Amino acid sequence: MDIHQVKVHTEVETRQVAAQLAVLLKPGDVVTLEGELGAGKTTFTKGLANGLGVKRHVSSPTFTIIKEYQGELPLYHMDVYRLENSEEDIGFDEYFNGDGICVVEWAQFINEFLPEERLEIEIQYAGEESRTIQFKAYGTHFEGILRDL
């Protein structure tokens, strides 16, 4: 497992890092996002969406669980926080093996459904506006992405 860490000081920098990552992703890639409330998970997803050419406004899918956006590749933004202590499978395999990029916030709540190969991202507070973004690559494809990032 490869680990890469970046420190950002603004929301703009967070979005820029995510946009750089977006151009390295391919259909079927799964990216998980962990971090406390307000750490910047949705901000990171907005940057990914921008890097994928999504034109629509991106917001947290907390109450809908999944939001779909069309860009150069489809972006499936999941917030599975509400599935804690649930065994419900809402068709994860179709998304994870589909034609788009999956971003899963609070992924620890659906660990049993996640593919073995994925990119785990944890965003931690490092000051009022600063964040530390840690990337963990599971699989050779994602190890290559971290080298290029």
N, C-alpha and C positions, 0 to 999 in steps of 0.2 A: 504494500500500500504506500503510495506516494503522498506526501503532505506538502502543501504550499501555503504561505501566509502573506497577507497584504494588509497594510494599515492605511486607512482612508481617513480624511479629516472633514469631509463634507458629503452631503447627499449626492452632489454632482459627481464627486469622485467615485462613490459607490456605484452610481449608474454607469459611469465610464468603464469600470472594471467589468461589470456585468455585460455591457455591450461588446467588449473585447472577447469575452467568453462566448457570447452568442454566435459569433461568426465561426467558431471552432466546432460547434455542435452539429450533429447530424440527426436525421429522423430516427426516432426510437430512443433517443438519449433521455435519461432520467436524472434530474438534478434535485437533490433534497436540500431544504433550507431549515436550519434550526437557529434559535435565538430567542431571547426574552421578548415579551411584548414591546413593540416600539423600537426594536434593535435595527430594523431596516430590511426585513425579509421582503416586504412588498416593494420597497424602494429598489431593491436588487432586481426583483422581477420586472419592474418598469424598465430598468436598464437592459435586461435581456430582451424584452419586447421591442425596445427601440433598436437594438442590434439586429433583430430579426425583421425589421421593417413594419412592425405593427403600427397602425395609425390610430386605432381606438384608444381611448383612455383606459388605463389598467388600474383596477382597484382590487382590494382583497376579496376573495370569494368566501368569506367566513360563513355566510348564511346560505350560500348556494352550493358550497363544497367545491364545485368545478366551474371555471369560466374558460371559454374557448375564444382565442383570438387568431385572426388570420394575418400572416405576414408572408415573408419569403417561405417560411415553413409555419405550419400551425403551432400555436403555443397553448398548451393545456395547463392552466394555473389552478392548482388544488390547494385548498386549506382544509386539512383533515382533522383539525382540532376537535370538531364536534363529534368525531367518530371514536374518541377515547372510550375505552371499555366496550367497544362495539365489535362484533364479528362480521359486520356488513361489508360485502364486496360489491362495490358499485360499478363493476366492470373495469377494474384497474388494468387487467391484462390487455384489454383492447386499447387502452391509452398507452401503456408502457411499451407495447409492441406495435404501435401505430406509426403514422406518417409524420408525427410532429415531435416537438420537444415537450417533455413533462417537467413541470416545476411543482414540487410537493412541499408545502409548509407543514411543520409539525409531523414530519414523516415517522417519528418514533411510534405514533399511534397506529400505523399500518405496516409495521416492520415485516410481518409475515407475507405481505403482498408485494414487497419491493423486489426488483430484480437484483441479483448478486452484483452485476456490473452497473455502477452508478457513480455519480459525483456528489459527495456530501459536502455541504457548505454550512459552516457555523459562523454566525455573526455575533460578536461580543462587543459590549460597550468598552471603550478605551478612553473615555472622557465625554464631555457634554455632546459634542458633535462627532468626535472620532470613533471609529470602529476598527476592530481587528476582524478580518475575514479569513477564515481558515478553510482550505480546500483539501478534501481527502478523496483520492482516486481509488476506486475499486475496479480493477480491470485494466488491461493494457491500452485500450482506446482512451480511457480517461487519464492514464499516466502520460500518454502522448499529449493530450490537451494541456495538462499542467506544465509540461516542458515548453509548449508553445506559448502559454499564457505569460 
